[in-house]
Amino acid sequence: MRRCARGVVRRIRQATRGDESGQLTIMIIGFTVLCLLVATTVMGVSAAYIEHKKLLSAADGAAAAAADSFRLADTASGDAPPAAVLAPERVRGVVVTYLERDGATVRFEGLTVSAATGTPEGRTATVSLAAVARIPVVNFILPDGVPIEATASARARLTR
């Protein structure tokens, strides 16, 4: 009876081990796939964020250049101190020239100067740029890229 019981116990142990073989491999593969998905997502979001910051830097430079393109207001009619005045068409022209000289048209894919670029009240230059960011690794999912926009403003003023 003991021999029979030992044989049964031995067969149960072997059967139990056989049923669990490969379970760890499946778990390792699952965690590996999950880690790769997380890493790809972080890489894509980081790439879009960095491209946005680069576009924002270009918009800041263009806004500063546009704010420096002021003309002096006519002060002959009163005792008002001289003031800086910006013209919307001049702001837009300076922005386009700045972006060409800076090489931003080459660095950014699909770079456009938005219609919001100009001066709302004649003293602040507002620059809105739009471009396309390419995301690494997942280009087949997002073949057109991710559209990004950046807006910057700079105020023209005279100081002593």
Beta strands, then each sheet from edge to edge (+ up, - down):
strand 1: 71-72
strand 2: 84-85
strand 3: 109-113
strand 4: 124-133
strand 5: 146-155
sheet 1: 1+ 2-
sheet 2: 3+ 4- 5+
end
